[in-house]
Structures are given as C-alpha cells and as structure tokens.
C-alpha cells in the first residue's frame, strides 16, 4: 500500500501546529514564572527566542496543512484547475 503525499503533508501539518503551540506555551509559562520569581536573572531573551521558534514552527504547520488541502482537493477534482491553452504547446526544438 502506497501512502498519499497529501496525507503525509496533513499529518505533518497537524503535528507541527500542535508541537509549535506546545513549545510556545511552555516557553511563555516558564519565562513568566522565572521573571516573577527571580527578576534579576536575565533569562527572558532565551525564552522569547524559544517562543518565536515555536511560533514559526506553527506557521510552517499551517502552510503544510494548506498544501495538503490543496493537493487533496485537486486529486478528488473538487477544485478547478486551469487547463493550458493549445497555443502554448511545446514545439520541438528543431522546428522553425
């Protein structure tokens, strides 16, 4: 059995969205806890960087999800795809 590309993109997109959201939640939670408990330690920047990386990971997941949806809709013919016109056919290189 061969897995479809759209299914792999869909699962990867969902996993990326969930993992990115979890990374952002953990970074913000521990960053605010550390800021309130001991404000003299300057560890706010690493937590912000980790939260930004988690946010980017979520954005990549959304892009993967959109790509999977597009591929699935094209495959089941639910999305109209334009057909190239006959005037744009590729001619052989030696025809002049």
N, CA, C and O atoms as a CHARMM CRD file, in Angstrom:
* protein
*
  384
    1    1 UNK  N      0.83800  -1.17300   0.00000 PROA 1      0.00000
    2    1 UNK  CA     0.00000   0.00000   0.00000 PROA 1      0.00000
    3    1 UNK  C      0.88400   1.23800   0.00000 PROA 1      0.00000
    4    1 UNK  O      1.80500   1.35100   0.80900 PROA 1      0.00000
    5    2 UNK  N      0.60400   2.15800  -0.90500 PROA 2      0.00000
    6    2 UNK  CA     1.38300   3.38400  -1.00800 PROA 2      0.00000
    7    2 UNK  C      0.61200   4.52500  -0.34400 PROA 2      0.00000
    8    2 UNK  O     -0.56000   4.76000  -0.63700 PROA 2      0.00000
    9    3 UNK  N      1.29800   5.22200   0.55400 PROA 3      0.00000
   10    3 UNK  CA     0.67300   6.36400   1.21000 PROA 3      0.00000
   11    3 UNK  C      0.63800   7.55300   0.26700 PROA 3      0.00000
   12    3 UNK  O      1.54100   7.72900  -0.55200 PROA 3      0.00000
   13    4 UNK  N     -0.37700   8.34900   0.37700 PROA 4      0.00000
   14    4 UNK  CA    -0.53100   9.52700  -0.47300 PROA 4      0.00000
   15    4 UNK  C      0.25700  10.70400   0.10200 PROA 4      0.00000
   16    4 UNK  O      0.40400  10.83500   1.31700 PROA 4      0.00000
   17    5 UNK  N      0.75800  11.55300  -0.78900 PROA 5      0.00000
   18    5 UNK  CA     1.54800  12.71000  -0.35700 PROA 5      0.00000
   19    5 UNK  C      0.70400  13.68800   0.45600 PROA 5      0.00000
   20    5 UNK  O      1.19100  14.27200   1.42400 PROA 5      0.00000
   21    6 UNK  N     -0.54700  13.86600   0.07300 PROA 6      0.00000
   22    6 UNK  CA    -1.40600  14.80700   0.79300 PROA 6      0.00000
   23    6 UNK  C     -1.63200  14.35600   2.23200 PROA 6      0.00000
   24    6 UNK  O     -1.71400  15.18600   3.13700 PROA 6      0.00000
   25    7 UNK  N     -1.73300  13.05000   2.44500 PROA 7      0.00000
   26    7 UNK  CA    -1.93600  12.54800   3.80600 PROA 7      0.00000
   27    7 UNK  C     -0.70400  12.81500   4.66800 PROA 7      0.00000
   28    7 UNK  O     -0.83500  13.18100   5.83600 PROA 7      0.00000
   29    8 UNK  N      0.47900  12.63800   4.10900 PROA 8      0.00000
   30    8 UNK  CA     1.70300  12.92300   4.84900 PROA 8      0.00000
   31    8 UNK  C      1.84100  14.40100   5.18100 PROA 8      0.00000
   32    8 UNK  O      2.25700  14.76100   6.28200 PROA 8      0.00000
   33    9 UNK  N      1.48800  15.26000   4.21900 PROA 9      0.00000
   34    9 UNK  CA     1.52200  16.69900   4.48600 PROA 9      0.00000
   35    9 UNK  C      0.51300  17.08000   5.56000 PROA 9      0.00000
   36    9 UNK  O      0.79100  17.92500   6.41100 PROA 9      0.00000
   37   10 UNK  N     -0.65700  16.45600   5.51900 PROA 10     0.00000
   38   10 UNK  CA    -1.69100  16.75800   6.50900 PROA 10     0.00000
   39   10 UNK  C     -1.24300  16.37600   7.91200 PROA 10     0.00000
   40   10 UNK  O     -1.36600  17.16700   8.84600 PROA 10     0.00000
   41   11 UNK  N     -0.72300  15.16400   8.05600 PROA 11     0.00000
   42   11 UNK  CA    -0.26100  14.71900   9.37600 PROA 11     0.00000
   43   11 UNK  C      0.91300  15.56700   9.85200 PROA 11     0.00000
   44   11 UNK  O      0.98000  15.93200  11.02600 PROA 11     0.00000
   45   12 UNK  N      1.83500  15.88100   8.95300 PROA 12     0.00000
   46   12 UNK  CA     2.95800  16.74300   9.32600 PROA 12     0.00000
   47   12 UNK  C      2.51100  18.13200   9.72700 PROA 12     0.00000
   48   12 UNK  O      3.07000  18.71800  10.65400 PROA 12     0.00000
   49   13 UNK  N      1.51300  18.67000   9.04200 PROA 13     0.00000
   50   13 UNK  CA     0.98600  19.98900   9.38100 PROA 13     0.00000
   51   13 UNK  C      0.31500  20.01400  10.74000 PROA 13     0.00000
   52   13 UNK  O      0.54100  20.92500  11.53600 PROA 13     0.00000
   53   14 UNK  N     -0.52000  19.00300  11.00600 PROA 14     0.00000
   54   14 UNK  CA    -1.20000  18.93400  12.30700 PROA 14     0.00000
   55   14 UNK  C     -0.18000  18.77400  13.43400 PROA 14     0.00000
   56   14 UNK  O     -0.27900  19.44000  14.46500 PROA 14     0.00000
   57   15 UNK  N      0.80000  17.89000  13.23500 PROA 15     0.00000
   58   15 UNK  CA     1.82400  17.68600  14.26900 PROA 15     0.00000
   59   15 UNK  C      2.65700  18.94600  14.49800 PROA 15     0.00000
   60   15 UNK  O      3.00000  19.26400  15.63700 PROA 15     0.00000
   61   16 UNK  N      2.98100  19.65900  13.43000 PROA 16     0.00000
   62   16 UNK  CA     3.75600  20.89100  13.57400 PROA 16     0.00000
   63   16 UNK  C      2.97100  21.96900  14.30600 PROA 16     0.00000
   64   16 UNK  O      3.52200  22.69200  15.13500 PROA 16     0.00000
   65   17 UNK  N      1.68900  22.07600  13.99900 PROA 17     0.00000
   66   17 UNK  CA     0.85700  23.07000  14.68800 PROA 17     0.00000
   67   17 UNK  C      0.77200  22.75800  16.17500 PROA 17     0.00000
   68   17 UNK  O      0.93000  23.64600  17.01200 PROA 17     0.00000
   69   18 UNK  N      0.52300  21.49500  16.49900 PROA 18     0.00000
   70   18 UNK  CA     0.40600  21.11700  17.91100 PROA 18     0.00000
   71   18 UNK  C      1.73900  21.26200  18.65100 PROA 18     0.00000
   72   18 UNK  O      1.77500  21.76800  19.77200 PROA 18     0.00000
   73   19 UNK  N      2.82800  20.82000  18.02700 PROA 19     0.00000
   74   19 UNK  CA     4.14000  20.91700  18.67600 PROA 19     0.00000
   75   19 UNK  C      4.56300  22.37800  18.83700 PROA 19     0.00000
   76   19 UNK  O      5.10300  22.75000  19.87900 PROA 19     0.00000
   77   20 UNK  N      4.32700  23.20400  17.82300 PROA 20     0.00000
   78   20 UNK  CA     4.67800  24.61300  17.93000 PROA 20     0.00000
   79   20 UNK  C      3.89100  25.32700  19.00900 PROA 20     0.00000
   80   20 UNK  O      4.43900  26.14500  19.74800 PROA 20     0.00000
   81   21 UNK  N      2.60800  25.01900  19.10300 PROA 21     0.00000
   82   21 UNK  CA     1.78700  25.62400  20.15500 PROA 21     0.00000
   83   21 UNK  C      2.24800  25.18100  21.53800 PROA 21     0.00000
   84   21 UNK  O      2.27100  25.98400  22.47100 PROA 21     0.00000
   85   22 UNK  N      2.61100  23.92000  21.67300 PROA 22     0.00000
   86   22 UNK  CA     3.11000  23.41700  22.95600 PROA 22     0.00000
   87   22 UNK  C      4.43000  24.08500  23.33200 PROA 22     0.00000
   88   22 UNK  O      4.64000  24.43000  24.49500 PROA 22     0.00000
   89   23 UNK  N      5.31700  24.26900  22.36000 PROA 23     0.00000
   90   23 UNK  CA     6.60100  24.93400  22.62100 PROA 23     0.00000
   91   23 UNK  C      6.37600  26.37000  23.07500 PROA 23     0.00000
   92   23 UNK  O      7.01500  26.83200  24.02000 PROA 23     0.00000
   93   24 UNK  N      5.47800  27.07300  22.41000 PROA 24     0.00000
   94   24 UNK  CA     5.18200  28.46100  22.79300 PROA 24     0.00000
   95   24 UNK  C      4.59300  28.50900  24.19700 PROA 24     0.00000
   96   24 UNK  O      4.98800  29.35000  25.00400 PROA 24     0.00000
   97   25 UNK  N      3.65800  27.62200  24.49500 PROA 25     0.00000
   98   25 UNK  CA     3.04000  27.59900  25.82300 PROA 25     0.00000
   99   25 UNK  C      4.07400  27.34400  26.91300 PROA 25     0.00000
  100   25 UNK  O      4.08800  28.03200  27.93400 PROA 25     0.00000
  101   26 UNK  N      4.93700  26.35600  26.69700 PROA 26     0.00000
  102   26 UNK  CA     5.96100  26.03800  27.70300 PROA 26     0.00000
  103   26 UNK  C      6.93700  27.19600  27.88000 PROA 26     0.00000
  104   26 UNK  O      7.29000  27.53900  29.00800 PROA 26     0.00000
  105   27 UNK  N      7.37700  27.80000  26.77700 PROA 27     0.00000
  106   27 UNK  CA     8.33600  28.90800  26.87000 PROA 27     0.00000
  107   27 UNK  C      7.72800  30.10400  27.59500 PROA 27     0.00000
  108   27 UNK  O      8.38800  30.72300  28.42900 PROA 27     0.00000
  109   28 UNK  N      6.48900  30.43000  27.28800 PROA 28     0.00000
  110   28 UNK  CA     5.85600  31.57900  27.94800 PROA 28     0.00000
  111   28 UNK  C      5.60000  31.27700  29.42100 PROA 28     0.00000
  112   28 UNK  O      5.79500  32.14300  30.27400 PROA 28     0.00000
  113   29 UNK  N      5.16500  30.05700  29.72500 PROA 29     0.00000
  114   29 UNK  CA     4.89300  29.69300  31.12100 PROA 29     0.00000
  115   29 UNK  C      6.15100  29.77300  31.97300 PROA 29     0.00000
  116   29 UNK  O      6.15500  30.41300  33.02500 PROA 29     0.00000
  117   30 UNK  N      7.21600  29.12300  31.52200 PROA 30     0.00000
  118   30 UNK  CA     8.44300  29.13800  32.31400 PROA 30     0.00000
  119   30 UNK  C      9.12900  30.50000  32.29000 PROA 30     0.00000
  120   30 UNK  O      9.77800  30.88200  33.26400 PROA 30     0.00000
  121   31 UNK  N      8.99500  31.22800  31.19900 PROA 31     0.00000
  122   31 UNK  CA     9.57300  32.56900  31.14400 PROA 31     0.00000
  123   31 UNK  C      8.92200  33.52200  32.12300 PROA 31     0.00000
  124   31 UNK  O      9.61200  34.27900  32.80600 PROA 31     0.00000
  125   32 UNK  N      7.58900  33.49600  32.20100 PROA 32     0.00000
  126   32 UNK  CA     6.91300  34.38100  33.15200 PROA 32     0.00000
  127   32 UNK  C      7.14500  33.92600  34.58700 PROA 32     0.00000
  128   32 UNK  O      7.26700  34.76000  35.48400 PROA 32     0.00000
  129   33 UNK  N      7.20800  32.61600  34.81800 PROA 33     0.00000
  130   33 UNK  CA     7.48800  32.12400  36.16700 PROA 33     0.00000
  131   33 UNK  C      8.86900  32.57900  36.62200 PROA 33     0.00000
  132   33 UNK  O      9.04300  33.00800  37.76200 PROA 33     0.00000
  133   34 UNK  N      9.85200  32.48300  35.72400 PROA 34     0.00000
  134   34 UNK  CA    11.20100  32.88400  36.09000 PROA 34     0.00000
  135   34 UNK  C     11.28200  34.40100  36.29300 PROA 34     0.00000
  136   34 UNK  O     12.00500  34.86600  37.17400 PROA 34     0.00000
  137   35 UNK  N     10.54800  35.17400  35.48900 PROA 35     0.00000
  138   35 UNK  CA    10.57000  36.62800  35.62100 PROA 35     0.00000
  139   35 UNK  C      9.94400  37.07600  36.94200 PROA 35     0.00000
  140   35 UNK  O     10.43100  38.01200  37.57500 PROA 35     0.00000
  141   36 UNK  N      8.86000  36.40600  37.35700 PROA 36     0.00000
  142   36 UNK  CA     8.20900  36.80000  38.59900 PROA 36     0.00000
  143   36 UNK  C      8.95500  36.31600  39.83800 PROA 36     0.00000
  144   36 UNK  O      8.98600  37.01400  40.85200 PROA 36     0.00000
  145   37 UNK  N      9.54700  35.15000  39.76900 PROA 37     0.00000
  146   37 UNK  CA    10.24700  34.60700  40.93400 PROA 37     0.00000
  147   37 UNK  C     11.60900  35.24900  41.15300 PROA 37     0.00000
  148   37 UNK  O     11.97000  35.58300  42.28200 PROA 37     0.00000
  149   38 UNK  N     12.35000  35.41700  40.09300 PROA 38     0.00000
  150   38 UNK  CA    13.70300  35.96500  40.22800 PROA 38     0.00000
  151   38 UNK  C     13.95800  36.88800  39.04400 PROA 38     0.00000
  152   38 UNK  O     14.47100  36.46200  38.00900 PROA 38     0.00000
  153   39 UNK  N     13.60100  38.13800  39.20800 PROA 39     0.00000
  154   39 UNK  CA    13.71700  39.09900  38.11500 PROA 39     0.00000
  155   39 UNK  C     15.12900  39.54600  37.81700 PROA 39     0.00000
  156   39 UNK  O     15.37200  40.16000  36.77900 PROA 39     0.00000
  157   40 UNK  N     16.07600  39.25100  38.70900 PROA 40     0.00000
  158   40 UNK  CA    17.44200  39.71900  38.49100 PROA 40     0.00000
  159   40 UNK  C     18.18800  38.86400  37.46100 PROA 40     0.00000
  160   40 UNK  O     19.16600  39.32800  36.87500 PROA 40     0.00000
  161   41 UNK  N     17.74400  37.62900  37.23300 PROA 41     0.00000
  162   41 UNK  CA    18.40000  36.77100  36.24300 PROA 41     0.00000
  163   41 UNK  C     17.84800  37.13300  34.86300 PROA 41     0.00000
  164   41 UNK  O     16.63400  37.13100  34.65700 PROA 41     0.00000
  165   42 UNK  N     18.72100  37.43500  33.94200 PROA 42     0.00000
  166   42 UNK  CA    18.29600  37.87200  32.61300 PROA 42     0.00000
  167   42 UNK  C     18.07200  36.71800  31.65300 PROA 42     0.00000
  168   42 UNK  O     18.75600  36.61400  30.63500 PROA 42     0.00000
  169   43 UNK  N     17.12000  35.85300  31.96700 PROA 43     0.00000
  170   43 UNK  CA    16.82400  34.72400  31.08600 PROA 43     0.00000
  171   43 UNK  C     15.56100  34.94300  30.26700 PROA 43     0.00000
  172   43 UNK  O     14.98700  33.98500  29.74900 PROA 43     0.00000
  173   44 UNK  N     15.12000  36.18900  30.14300 PROA 44     0.00000
  174   44 UNK  CA    13.91200  36.42100  29.37400 PROA 44     0.00000
  175   44 UNK  C     14.15100  36.28400  27.87700 PROA 44     0.00000
  176   44 UNK  O     13.25600  35.85100  27.15100 PROA 44     0.00000
  177   45 UNK  N     15.33500  36.64200  27.40000 PROA 45     0.00000
  178   45 UNK  CA    15.63100  36.55400  25.97100 PROA 45     0.00000
  179   45 UNK  C     15.63200  35.11300  25.46000 PROA 45     0.00000
  180   45 UNK  O     15.04400  34.86600  24.40700 PROA 45     0.00000
  181   46 UNK  N     16.25200  34.15200  26.13600 PROA 46     0.00000
  182   46 UNK  CA    16.17500  32.77100  25.61800 PROA 46     0.00000
  183   46 UNK  C     14.74600  32.22600  25.53600 PROA 46     0.00000
  184   46 UNK  O     14.40900  31.49600  24.60400 PROA 46     0.00000
  185   47 UNK  N     13.91800  32.58000  26.50800 PROA 47     0.00000
  186   47 UNK  CA    12.53300  32.10800  26.45200 PROA 47     0.00000
  187   47 UNK  C     11.76600  32.77000  25.31300 PROA 47     0.00000
  188   47 UNK  O     10.91300  32.13800  24.69000 PROA 47     0.00000
  189   48 UNK  N     12.06300  34.03800  25.04000 PROA 48     0.00000
  190   48 UNK  CA    11.43600  34.70100  23.90300 PROA 48     0.00000
  191   48 UNK  C     11.87300  34.07800  22.58400 PROA 48     0.00000
  192   48 UNK  O     11.06600  33.93400  21.66500 PROA 48     0.00000
  193   49 UNK  N     13.14800  33.70700  22.48700 PROA 49     0.00000
  194   49 UNK  CA    13.65600  33.07500  21.26300 PROA 49     0.00000
  195   49 UNK  C     12.98800  31.71500  21.06100 PROA 49     0.00000
  196   49 UNK  O     12.58800  31.38000  19.94600 PROA 49     0.00000
  197   50 UNK  N     12.86700  30.93700  22.12600 PROA 50     0.00000
  198   50 UNK  CA    12.20900  29.62600  22.02100 PROA 50     0.00000
  199   50 UNK  C     10.73900  29.79700  21.64000 PROA 50     0.00000
  200   50 UNK  O     10.21400  29.02300  20.84000 PROA 50     0.00000
  201   51 UNK  N     10.07800  30.79700  22.20100 PROA 51     0.00000
  202   51 UNK  CA     8.68100  31.05400  21.84800 PROA 51     0.00000
  203   51 UNK  C      8.55200  31.46800  20.38000 PROA 51     0.00000
  204   51 UNK  O      7.60400  31.06300  19.70700 PROA 51     0.00000
  205   52 UNK  N      9.49200  32.26800  19.87900 PROA 52     0.00000
  206   52 UNK  CA     9.46400  32.67700  18.47300 PROA 52     0.00000
  207   52 UNK  C      9.69700  31.48100  17.54900 PROA 52     0.00000
  208   52 UNK  O      9.05900  31.36800  16.50200 PROA 52     0.00000
  209   53 UNK  N     10.60700  30.59400  17.93400 PROA 53     0.00000
  210   53 UNK  CA    10.85000  29.39200  17.13400 PROA 53     0.00000
  211   53 UNK  C      9.60100  28.50800  17.12000 PROA 53     0.00000
  212   53 UNK  O      9.25700  27.94900  16.07900 PROA 53     0.00000
  213   54 UNK  N      8.93200  28.37700  18.24000 PROA 54     0.00000
  214   54 UNK  CA     7.68500  27.61300  18.29800 PROA 54     0.00000
  215   54 UNK  C      6.59800  28.23300  17.43200 PROA 54     0.00000
  216   54 UNK  O      5.82900  27.52200  16.78500 PROA 54     0.00000
  217   55 UNK  N      6.53900  29.55900  17.42200 PROA 55     0.00000
  218   55 UNK  CA     5.57100  30.24100  16.56300 PROA 55     0.00000
  219   55 UNK  C      5.85100  30.01600  15.08900 PROA 55     0.00000
  220   55 UNK  O      4.92900  29.80100  14.30300 PROA 55     0.00000
  221   56 UNK  N      7.12400  30.06400  14.71100 PROA 56     0.00000
  222   56 UNK  CA     7.49300  29.77900  13.31900 PROA 56     0.00000
  223   56 UNK  C      7.17800  28.33800  12.94500 PROA 56     0.00000
  224   56 UNK  O      6.75900  28.05700  11.82200 PROA 56     0.00000
  225   57 UNK  N      7.38000  27.43000  13.88600 PROA 57     0.00000
  226   57 UNK  CA     7.06000  26.02600  13.65900 PROA 57     0.00000
  227   57 UNK  C      5.55700  25.84800  13.41600 PROA 57     0.00000
  228   57 UNK  O      5.15000  25.03700  12.58400 PROA 57     0.00000
  229   58 UNK  N      4.75100  26.59600  14.13300 PROA 58     0.00000
  230   58 UNK  CA     3.29900  26.54500  13.92600 PROA 58     0.00000
  231   58 UNK  C      2.91100  27.11400  12.57300 PROA 58     0.00000
  232   58 UNK  O      2.01600  26.58800  11.91000 PROA 58     0.00000
  233   59 UNK  N      3.57600  28.18500  12.15600 PROA 59     0.00000
  234   59 UNK  CA     3.28800  28.78200  10.85100 PROA 59     0.00000
  235   59 UNK  C      3.63600  27.80900   9.72800 PROA 59     0.00000
  236   59 UNK  O      2.89800  27.70100   8.74900 PROA 59     0.00000
  237   60 UNK  N      4.75200  27.10600   9.86700 PROA 60     0.00000
  238   60 UNK  CA     5.12000  26.08400   8.88200 PROA 60     0.00000
  239   60 UNK  C      4.05700  24.99100   8.84200 PROA 60     0.00000
  240   60 UNK  O      3.72500  24.48600   7.77000 PROA 60     0.00000
  241   61 UNK  N      3.52300  24.62300  10.00100 PROA 61     0.00000
  242   61 UNK  CA     2.45800  23.63000  10.06200 PROA 61     0.00000
  243   61 UNK  C      1.20300  24.08200   9.33300 PROA 61     0.00000
  244   61 UNK  O      0.55500  23.27800   8.66300 PROA 61     0.00000
  245   62 UNK  N      0.85400  25.35300   9.45600 PROA 62     0.00000
  246   62 UNK  CA    -0.31300  25.88100   8.74800 PROA 62     0.00000
  247   62 UNK  C     -0.07500  25.83300   7.24100 PROA 62     0.00000
  248   62 UNK  O     -0.98200  25.49400   6.48100 PROA 62     0.00000
  249   63 UNK  N      1.12900  26.16600   6.80600 PROA 63     0.00000
  250   63 UNK  CA     1.45400  26.11700   5.38000 PROA 63     0.00000
  251   63 UNK  C      1.37300  24.67500   4.86800 PROA 63     0.00000
  252   63 UNK  O      0.85100  24.43800   3.77800 PROA 63     0.00000
  253   64 UNK  N      1.87900  23.71700   5.63700 PROA 64     0.00000
  254   64 UNK  CA     1.76700  22.31300   5.25100 PROA 64     0.00000
  255   64 UNK  C      0.30600  21.87000   5.17000 PROA 64     0.00000
  256   64 UNK  O     -0.06900  21.11600   4.27200 PROA 64     0.00000
  257   65 UNK  N     -0.49800  22.33100   6.08900 PROA 65     0.00000
  258   65 UNK  CA    -1.91800  21.98000   6.09500 PROA 65     0.00000
  259   65 UNK  C     -2.63200  22.55500   4.87400 PROA 65     0.00000
  260   65 UNK  O     -3.48000  21.88600   4.28400 PROA 65     0.00000
  261   66 UNK  N     -2.30300  23.77100   4.49700 PROA 66     0.00000
  262   66 UNK  CA    -2.89500  24.37500   3.30500 PROA 66     0.00000
  263   66 UNK  C     -2.46000  23.60900   2.05800 PROA 66     0.00000
  264   66 UNK  O     -3.27200  23.36100   1.16600 PROA 66     0.00000
  265   67 UNK  N     -1.19100  23.23500   1.99200 PROA 67     0.00000
  266   67 UNK  CA    -0.70400  22.45400   0.84800 PROA 67     0.00000
  267   67 UNK  C     -1.37400  21.09900   0.75000 PROA 67     0.00000
  268   67 UNK  O     -1.69700  20.64400  -0.34800 PROA 67     0.00000
  269   68 UNK  N     -1.58600  20.45000   1.87700 PROA 68     0.00000
  270   68 UNK  CA    -2.25100  19.14400   1.87900 PROA 68     0.00000
  271   68 UNK  C     -3.70200  19.27200   1.43300 PROA 68     0.00000
  272   68 UNK  O     -4.20300  18.43200   0.68500 PROA 68     0.00000
  273   69 UNK  N     -4.36600  20.31100   1.88600 PROA 69     0.00000
  274   69 UNK  CA    -5.75500  20.52500   1.49300 PROA 69     0.00000
  275   69 UNK  C     -5.85000  20.78900  -0.00400 PROA 69     0.00000
  276   69 UNK  O     -6.74100  20.26400  -0.67100 PROA 69     0.00000
  277   70 UNK  N     -4.94700  21.59200  -0.53100 PROA 70     0.00000
  278   70 UNK  CA    -4.94000  21.87800  -1.96800 PROA 70     0.00000
  279   70 UNK  C     -4.71700  20.60400  -2.77500 PROA 70     0.00000
  280   70 UNK  O     -5.43000  20.34600  -3.74400 PROA 70     0.00000
  281   71 UNK  N     -3.72300  19.80600  -2.37400 PROA 71     0.00000
  282   71 UNK  CA    -3.43400  18.56300  -3.10200 PROA 71     0.00000
  283   71 UNK  C     -4.59600  17.59400  -3.05200 PROA 71     0.00000
  284   71 UNK  O     -4.91400  16.94800  -4.05000 PROA 71     0.00000
  285   72 UNK  N     -5.23400  17.48700  -1.89400 PROA 72     0.00000
  286   72 UNK  CA    -6.36700  16.56900  -1.76400 PROA 72     0.00000
  287   72 UNK  C     -7.54800  17.03200  -2.60700 PROA 72     0.00000
  288   72 UNK  O     -8.21000  16.21100  -3.24000 PROA 72     0.00000
  289   73 UNK  N     -7.82200  18.33000  -2.62500 PROA 73     0.00000
  290   73 UNK  CA    -8.94100  18.84000  -3.41800 PROA 73     0.00000
  291   73 UNK  C     -8.69400  18.70600  -4.90600 PROA 73     0.00000
  292   73 UNK  O     -9.62700  18.43100  -5.66100 PROA 73     0.00000
  293   74 UNK  N     -7.46400  18.89300  -5.34500 PROA 74     0.00000
  294   74 UNK  CA    -7.14600  18.71100  -6.76200 PROA 74     0.00000
  295   74 UNK  C     -7.27700  17.23900  -7.14300 PROA 74     0.00000
  296   74 UNK  O     -7.75400  16.91900  -8.23200 PROA 74     0.00000
  297   75 UNK  N     -6.85700  16.34000  -6.24900 PROA 75     0.00000
  298   75 UNK  CA    -6.89700  14.90200  -6.54100 PROA 75     0.00000
  299   75 UNK  C     -8.31900  14.37900  -6.68900 PROA 75     0.00000
  300   75 UNK  O     -8.57200  13.51700  -7.53100 PROA 75     0.00000
  301   76 UNK  N     -9.25000  14.88500  -5.88800 PROA 76     0.00000
  302   76 UNK  CA   -10.62700  14.40000  -5.98300 PROA 76     0.00000
  303   76 UNK  C    -11.46900  15.25300  -6.92800 PROA 76     0.00000
  304   76 UNK  O    -12.69000  15.10200  -6.98200 PROA 76     0.00000
  305   77 UNK  N    -10.82600  16.13800  -7.66500 PROA 77     0.00000
  306   77 UNK  CA   -11.48000  17.00900  -8.64400 PROA 77     0.00000
  307   77 UNK  C    -12.53300  17.91600  -8.03200 PROA 77     0.00000
  308   77 UNK  O    -13.52800  18.23800  -8.68100 PROA 77     0.00000
  309   78 UNK  N    -12.32500  18.32600  -6.80200 PROA 78     0.00000
  310   78 UNK  CA   -13.24500  19.26800  -6.17300 PROA 78     0.00000
  311   78 UNK  C    -12.78800  20.70700  -6.38100 PROA 78     0.00000
  312   78 UNK  O    -13.52100  21.65000  -6.08300 PROA 78     0.00000
  313   79 UNK  N    -11.57500  20.86600  -6.89400 PROA 79     0.00000
  314   79 UNK  CA   -11.02800  22.20000  -7.10800 PROA 79     0.00000
  315   79 UNK  C    -10.70600  22.33600  -8.59100 PROA 79     0.00000
  316   79 UNK  O    -10.02100  21.48800  -9.16300 PROA 79     0.00000
  317   80 UNK  N    -11.19400  23.38900  -9.20300 PROA 80     0.00000
  318   80 UNK  CA   -10.95900  23.60500 -10.62700 PROA 80     0.00000
  319   80 UNK  C     -9.51400  24.01100 -10.86500 PROA 80     0.00000
  320   80 UNK  O     -9.00800  24.93900 -10.23400 PROA 80     0.00000
  321   81 UNK  N     -8.86600  23.32200 -11.76200 PROA 81     0.00000
  322   81 UNK  CA    -7.50200  23.66600 -12.15300 PROA 81     0.00000
  323   81 UNK  C     -7.54500  24.06100 -13.61400 PROA 81     0.00000
  324   81 UNK  O     -8.14000  23.35500 -14.42700 PROA 81     0.00000
  325   82 UNK  N     -6.92400  25.17700 -13.96100 PROA 82     0.00000
  326   82 UNK  CA    -6.97500  25.65000 -15.33800 PROA 82     0.00000
  327   82 UNK  C     -6.20100  24.71800 -16.25600 PROA 82     0.00000
  328   82 UNK  O     -5.15300  24.18400 -15.89100 PROA 82     0.00000
  329   83 UNK  N     -6.73000  24.53700 -17.43700 PROA 83     0.00000
  330   83 UNK  CA    -6.09600  23.70200 -18.44800 PROA 83     0.00000
  331   83 UNK  C     -5.28800  24.61100 -19.35200 PROA 83     0.00000
  332   83 UNK  O     -5.80000  25.64400 -19.78300 PROA 83     0.00000
  333   84 UNK  N     -4.02300  24.26100 -19.66200 PROA 84     0.00000
  334   84 UNK  CA    -3.23300  25.12700 -20.52900 PROA 84     0.00000
  335   84 UNK  C     -3.84100  25.19900 -21.92800 PROA 84     0.00000
  336   84 UNK  O     -4.37300  24.20900 -22.43000 PROA 84     0.00000
  337   85 UNK  N     -3.76200  26.35800 -22.54500 PROA 85     0.00000
  338   85 UNK  CA    -4.34100  26.53400 -23.86700 PROA 85     0.00000
  339   85 UNK  C     -3.49200  25.80800 -24.91300 PROA 85     0.00000
  340   85 UNK  O     -2.31200  25.53400 -24.69300 PROA 85     0.00000
  341   86 UNK  N     -4.11100  25.50500 -26.04600 PROA 86     0.00000
  342   86 UNK  CA    -3.41700  24.76600 -27.09500 PROA 86     0.00000
  343   86 UNK  C     -2.36000  25.62200 -27.78700 PROA 86     0.00000
  344   86 UNK  O     -1.44300  25.08100 -28.40600 PROA 86     0.00000
  345   87 UNK  N     -2.47100  26.94700 -27.69400 PROA 87     0.00000
  346   87 UNK  CA    -1.48500  27.80900 -28.34200 PROA 87     0.00000
  347   87 UNK  C     -0.15000  27.81200 -27.59300 PROA 87     0.00000
  348   87 UNK  O      0.85100  28.29600 -28.12200 PROA 87     0.00000
  349   88 UNK  N     -0.12500  27.28700 -26.39000 PROA 88     0.00000
  350   88 UNK  CA     1.10600  27.28500 -25.61400 PROA 88     0.00000
  351   88 UNK  C      1.76100  25.90700 -25.58600 PROA 88     0.00000
  352   88 UNK  O      2.53500  25.61100 -24.67600 PROA 88     0.00000
  353   89 UNK  N      1.46400  25.07400 -26.55900 PROA 89     0.00000
  354   89 UNK  CA     2.06100  23.74800 -26.60600 PROA 89     0.00000
  355   89 UNK  C      3.55700  23.85800 -26.86200 PROA 89     0.00000
  356   89 UNK  O      4.02100  24.77200 -27.54400 PROA 89     0.00000
  357   90 UNK  N      4.28500  22.92800 -26.31400 PROA 90     0.00000
  358   90 UNK  CA     5.72700  22.91400 -26.51400 PROA 90     0.00000
  359   90 UNK  C      6.03300  22.32200 -27.88500 PROA 90     0.00000
  360   90 UNK  O      5.62600  21.20200 -28.19500 PROA 90     0.00000
  361   91 UNK  N      6.74300  23.07800 -28.68800 PROA 91     0.00000
  362   91 UNK  CA     7.13500  22.62000 -30.01600 PROA 91     0.00000
  363   91 UNK  C      8.52200  22.00300 -29.94200 PROA 91     0.00000
  364   91 UNK  O      9.31500  22.37300 -29.07500 PROA 91     0.00000
  365   92 UNK  N      8.82700  21.07800 -30.82700 PROA 92     0.00000
  366   92 UNK  CA    10.18800  20.52400 -30.84900 PROA 92     0.00000
  367   92 UNK  C     11.22000  21.61600 -31.12800 PROA 92     0.00000
  368   92 UNK  O     10.91700  22.62100 -31.77300 PROA 92     0.00000
  369   93 UNK  N     12.41400  21.41100 -30.64500 PROA 93     0.00000
  370   93 UNK  CA    13.46000  22.43200 -30.75800 PROA 93     0.00000
  371   93 UNK  C     13.90300  22.64400 -32.19100 PROA 93     0.00000
  372   93 UNK  O     14.34800  23.73800 -32.53700 PROA 93     0.00000
  373   94 UNK  N     13.79000  21.60800 -33.05100 PROA 94     0.00000
  374   94 UNK  CA    14.29900  21.75000 -34.41500 PROA 94     0.00000
  375   94 UNK  C     13.25800  22.36900 -35.36500 PROA 94     0.00000
  376   94 UNK  O     13.57000  22.60400 -36.53200 PROA 94     0.00000
  377   95 UNK  N     12.06500  22.63000 -34.90600 PROA 95     0.00000
  378   95 UNK  CA    11.02500  23.22800 -35.77200 PROA 95     0.00000
  379   95 UNK  C     11.19600  24.74400 -35.78500 PROA 95     0.00000
  380   95 UNK  O     11.24900  25.38500 -34.73500 PROA 95     0.00000
  381   96 UNK  N     11.28000  25.29800 -36.97200 PROA 96     0.00000
  382   96 UNK  CA    11.45700  26.76100 -37.11200 PROA 96     0.00000
  383   96 UNK  C     10.51600  27.33500 -38.09500 PROA 96     0.00000
  384   96 UNK  O     10.53100  28.54300 -38.33100 PROA 96     0.00000
